[in-house]
Amino acid sequence: MRFLHTADWHIGKKLHGYDLLEEQADAFQQIIGIAKTEKVDAIVVAGDLYDRSVPSVEAIEVFNRMIVEMNLQEKFPVLAISGNHDSSTRLETGGPWFVQSNFHLNTRLDQAFEPVEMNDTQFFLLPYFEPISARLYFANEEIRTIEQGMKLVIEEMKNRFKPDMAHVLISHFFVAGSEKTDSETTLMVGGLDTVPLSLLEEFDYVALGHLHGKNALQAPNARYSGSPLKFSLSEMNQQKGVWIVETSHQETTFEFREITPLRDVVQIEGSFKELIAPDFYESIDREAYLHIQLTDRAVIPNMMNQLRQVYPRVIGVERLYGREQQKQKHEPKKEIKTLVPTELVGRFFSDVTGETLTKKQQIWLAENFETIHQEERGK
Amino acid sequence: MRFLHTADWHIGKKLHGYDLLEEQADAFQQIIGIAKTEKVDAIVVAGDLYDRSVPSVEAIEVFNRMIVEMNLQEKFPVLAISGNHDSSTRLETGGPWFVQSNFHLNTRLDQAFEPVEMNDTQFFLLPYFEPISARLYFANEEIRTIEQGMKLVIEEMKNRFKPDMAHVLISHFFVAGSEKTDSETTLMVGGLDTVPLSLLEEFDYVALGHLHGKNALQAPNARYSGSPLKFSLSEMNQQKGVWIVETSHQETTFEFREITPLRDVVQIEGSFKELIAPDFYESIDREAYLHIQLTDRAVIPNMMNQLRQVYPRVIGVERLYGREQQKQKHEPKKEIKTLVPTELVGRFFSDVTGETLTKKQQIWLAENFETIHQEERGK
């Protein structure tokens, strides 16, 4: 059995306010391309299909197109689970029909114990669950943590193991010993939500979702696929991609296949003057999501607007050596109370832009304050 | 071809704050029962499956169970469209898989021109659409109203008519000449969103959704099914149910089958004393959703709480003959400004409940105001 392992699509996620739907659609096309080239028998998606429990209409449109293409057009069997970012109920709609074309989308704990058998392999599709679900399913009030729940879950799965088949677990949890980045914020690390690796050792392969780096866990039989895209600056240096896994009763192997982002997440460093010089910006990928490390200490009027004219996707600006205190050109603070509103606005304008209001702007401002005053008096 | 015509399920709708999911599940069971008894070949649902574009998780759970039972368990072919209350994109998920088991759920205008053929009948499933969708589909900037759009839509459908078959339109609009109640608030009546009946005359049957009364439109070839439940007081006297339609190339007939609500919407009238007397309330259905018409004019302290002890589902209280002005027991209004907060709360309490604060309540109140003052000073 040969399958592709991906996870953490987070369809609809934004990166510092920038919509990633185009990048996500592109990464998806690469995943389909890899699946075809590698002639896999199935595609595994280990949770967090959406970024939010109530995704936007735009995110739903993109996701709907993806699953139609993957399963109905390209005819790949799909083995998927809901993650902690998904609403299991919202994702459940259609599930009972999906199975007609070998699209298995598990959203409830009770579904995890009916393995999907393909070729020589049993797949156990365990969606993300809270301890309360295990408490109800096993009718066991003692279950307070994910680890306690997982012990019983794994036991019940082992009862269904067919000895002459390979056994794969598809799951969405934090496994003890894994390394975390900044963009997986919802689950606790090393706390109540942690699953010990030892619990998983009887599986031939554990296809994990939740952590966004492919190297987050190094185990003989378990991998996080990581997300198809970089979702935060902390993932800047991660190579994104998918695992191609080959299972058999005797041996399981897996290899990584890279995904190249449509627009990368990149950090650049320099003085403001250097960064806005064509020599520099023509030498780099200006379309990338850029985190800028500025070496200047001086105050730079209208800085963000100027940077964005050169770099359309600035996700952050950091002053490497701090910033000079702005010179006190004006009266000390307590005198601000004595200024009339037009003077206050004028001062704010020059603080921000480094320019002063024109005569025309001053007149417009005065007229508008007058209108406001009149309306106030009229009440 | 024999089918059941229903519409306007509005799953998740509340009636004056009361959740109707239990009533909706019960009405659905009656619909399934009628479909079985009448041995229909299909079930038609003419839009407004949900009450809101983003339904609650509870509403989705109920709806998912309904469609699984109707189509996968009871094996009824289903012909459904989205209505103006539905989010077409959110409803679309799963649609391409649903058709594998004869569940046709159209949510986009372009799907309306691929009729579903069953037995001797062509079904055109036209979801609710805005003029902008017709403008884009027909690449015609002139289309500003639903009527203009519908003309082109119907023309295009007629081009697909097979002359030896019956032709049924499933649609969700306000048809000119129909009668409206209070609970269909979103579309305009008789304005830009109105479709003239004459446009529909070449269909053997038009299965309409949108208006909640089965008698809203009297036409030889068109009916609103109405909602399965009463969704407002104005629907109090409507008989709810579904149409059983029999189409053939020669003749089309339709008959109404009633649904009995789990809890009815009822209006009762009497004095407060009469209404809370066992003689009266034991003679009526206390579990119904009740609109109460009070004949008293006197102020009745703590009225709603007393009524709700007898009638658990009061959806409104109306004073048939107005209400006496409450006697001015207290100082005139302008003196209120001089009262301290504890006095103000005490007065409000006795105005509303007709009782005075106990000593214990007064102490509790004073202590809490003191805490608030301290916190305010601490800021």
Contacts between the chains, C-beta under 8 A, distances in Angstrom:
chain1	res1	chain2	res2	distance
A	54	B	54	6.2
A	57	B	87	6.5
A	57	B	89	4.6
A	57	B	90	6.9
A	60	B	89	5.2
A	60	B	90	6.0
A	60	B	92	7.7
A	60	B	93	6.5
A	61	B	89	5.6
A	63	B	93	7.8
A	64	B	89	7.7
A	64	B	92	6.0
A	64	B	93	5.6
A	68	B	96	5.3
A	72	B	96	5.7
A	72	B	97	7.4
A	87	B	57	6.5
A	89	B	57	4.5
A	89	B	60	5.3
A	89	B	61	5.7
A	89	B	64	7.7
A	90	B	57	6.9
A	90	B	60	6.1
A	92	B	60	7.7
A	92	B	64	6.0
A	93	B	60	6.5
A	93	B	63	7.8
A	93	B	64	5.6
A	93	B	93	5.8
A	93	B	94	5.5
A	94	B	93	5.6
A	94	B	94	2.3
A	94	B	95	7.9
A	94	B	97	5.8
A	94	B	98	7.3
A	95	B	94	7.9
A	96	B	68	5.3
A	96	B	72	5.7
A	97	B	72	7.4
A	97	B	94	5.9
A	97	B	97	4.0
A	97	B	98	5.4
A	97	B	100	6.5
A	97	B	101	6.5
A	97	B	103	7.3
A	98	B	94	7.3
A	98	B	97	5.4
A	100	B	97	6.5
A	100	B	100	4.9
A	100	B	101	6.9
A	101	B	97	6.5
A	101	B	100	6.9
A	103	B	97	7.3
